[in-house]
Amino acid sequence: MHYKNNKNGKFKDKQSRLLQFYSKYGLTTVKLKNNNLSCEDMITPDEFLTALKQQGFSIASGVPCSYFKDLLTSLETDNEIKYIPATREDEAIGIVCGSYFGGKTGIVVMQNSGFAVIGDALTSLAQLYEIPMLILVSWRGLEPDKDSPEHSIMGEVTENVLEAYHIPYWELKETDWQRTLEIALSVMNEQSLPVCLIVKTGVFGG
């Protein structure tokens, strides 16, 4: 788990409660290592979506990324979580925010390059009105696509951007992913905040 102190007085009480929550679960900042994953190691979309449905998620929106190819394919045919494709990542944030006011809890899926365009929708809508949501962000720009020029810079600054927006985030790994998801959703629900899971290549197959 990673979280950077917020200097805005409006969020000081919430920040304090968050830090107490993190301490309760013994969460620390760690250095992340690249792993070569096999098909046997990956999280299957069906088991991940089942876990989300058990937590009450019923709406999803996003912009496609190959890291989430199998997950999005499953979302498009799921009978319990309605998937609404978006043309932009900030539009996806808006869709999930609107759905929340209609009584639905949602997921947003995007590339880390697209994460850079959600600032206004995130800060002026989702965070301002304390709308809980789970944001899945592909962590592109690392191996094996580190040399792709369109991902190289964003791969290096993804964590910095998350911290700048004061979004609690975790890396979702194939090992112990249920525990990571449980903690992220606990923070999301208890603090009524958007939270983020960053996902490297191969975690969901694809």
Secondary structure, DSSP 8 states (H G I E B T S, - for coil): -B------GGGHHHHHHHHHHHHHTT------------TTTS--HHHHHHHHHHTTEEEEEE---GGGHHHHHHHHH-SSSEEEE-SSHHHHHHHHHHHHHTT-EEEEEEEHHHHTT-HHHIIIIITTTT--EEEEEE--SSTTSTT-HHHHHHHHHHHHHHHHTT--EEE--SSSHHHHHHHHHHHHHHHT-EEEEEE-TBTTB-
